[in-house]
Amino acid sequence: MALNQPQSKEAKKAALQRKTTLKWGSNGELSSVDMARILEKLSNPELTQCEISCDVKQADK
């Protein structure tokens, strides 16, 4: 494929699916590539932490 050539709908769908579909081996384990991607996401504090705050006085009303 040429560098500046737009992708077809099928090619875009396949590229998206590769990132959103997990692959499992015949032994029931997640593929090493997908496991590495998941572990990478879990190590990112922006994706695993959030700030939850509330006003206790309003919650009582």
C-alpha positions as a Markdown table, in Angstrom:
| # | Residue | x | y | z |
|---|---|---|---|---|
| 1 | Met | 0.0 | 0.0 | 0.0 |
| 2 | Ala | 1.3 | 3.5 | -0.8 |
| 3 | Leu | 2.0 | 5.8 | 2.1 |
| 4 | Asn | -0.6 | 8.5 | 1.4 |
| 5 | Gln | -3.3 | 6.2 | -0.1 |
| 6 | Pro | -6.5 | 6.1 | 1.9 |
| 7 | Gln | -7.5 | 2.7 | 3.4 |
| 8 | Ser | -10.6 | 0.9 | 2.4 |
| 9 | Lys | -13.4 | 0.4 | 4.8 |
| 10 | Glu | -12.4 | -3.3 | 5.2 |
| 11 | Ala | -8.8 | -2.4 | 5.9 |
| 12 | Lys | -9.8 | 0.2 | 8.5 |
| 13 | Lys | -12.2 | -2.3 | 10.2 |
| 14 | Ala | -9.5 | -5.0 | 10.2 |
| 15 | Ala | -7.0 | -2.6 | 11.8 |
| 16 | Leu | -9.5 | -1.5 | 14.5 |
| 17 | Gln | -10.4 | -5.2 | 15.2 |
| 18 | Arg | -6.8 | -6.1 | 15.8 |
| 19 | Lys | -6.7 | -3.6 | 18.6 |
| 20 | Thr | -10.0 | -4.5 | 20.2 |
| 21 | Thr | -10.2 | -8.3 | 19.8 |
| 22 | Leu | -8.3 | -10.5 | 22.2 |
| 23 | Lys | -6.7 | -13.7 | 20.8 |
| 24 | Trp | -6.7 | -16.8 | 22.9 |
| 25 | Gly | -4.5 | -19.9 | 22.4 |
| 26 | Ser | -5.8 | -23.4 | 22.2 |
| 27 | Asn | -4.6 | -23.8 | 25.8 |
| 28 | Gly | -7.0 | -21.2 | 27.0 |
| 29 | Glu | -4.4 | -18.5 | 27.6 |
| 30 | Leu | -4.3 | -15.0 | 26.2 |
| 31 | Ser | -1.8 | -14.4 | 23.5 |
| 32 | Ser | 1.5 | -12.9 | 24.6 |
| 33 | Val | 0.9 | -9.8 | 22.4 |
| 34 | Asp | -2.5 | -9.1 | 24.0 |
| 35 | Met | -1.2 | -9.8 | 27.5 |
| 36 | Ala | 1.6 | -7.3 | 27.0 |
| 37 | Arg | -0.9 | -4.7 | 25.7 |
| 38 | Ile | -3.2 | -5.2 | 28.8 |
| 39 | Leu | -0.3 | -5.0 | 31.2 |
| 40 | Glu | 1.0 | -1.9 | 29.5 |
| 41 | Lys | -2.5 | -0.3 | 30.0 |
| 42 | Leu | -2.7 | -1.4 | 33.6 |
| 43 | Ser | 0.7 | 0.2 | 34.4 |
| 44 | Asn | -0.6 | 3.6 | 33.2 |
| 45 | Pro | -1.8 | 5.6 | 36.3 |
| 46 | Glu | -4.1 | 7.8 | 34.1 |
| 47 | Leu | -6.0 | 4.7 | 33.1 |
| 48 | Thr | -6.2 | 3.0 | 36.5 |
| 49 | Gln | -6.8 | 5.9 | 38.9 |
| 50 | Cys | -9.5 | 8.5 | 39.3 |
| 51 | Glu | -10.4 | 11.1 | 41.8 |
| 52 | Ile | -13.7 | 10.7 | 43.4 |
| 53 | Ser | -15.0 | 13.5 | 45.5 |
| 54 | Cys | -18.4 | 14.4 | 46.9 |
| 55 | Asp | -19.9 | 17.0 | 49.1 |
| 56 | Val | -20.8 | 15.1 | 52.3 |
| 57 | Lys | -23.2 | 17.8 | 53.4 |
| 58 | Gln | -25.2 | 17.6 | 50.2 |
| 59 | Ala | -25.3 | 13.8 | 50.4 |
| 60 | Asp | -27.1 | 14.0 | 53.8 |
| 61 | Lys | -30.0 | 16.1 | 52.4 |
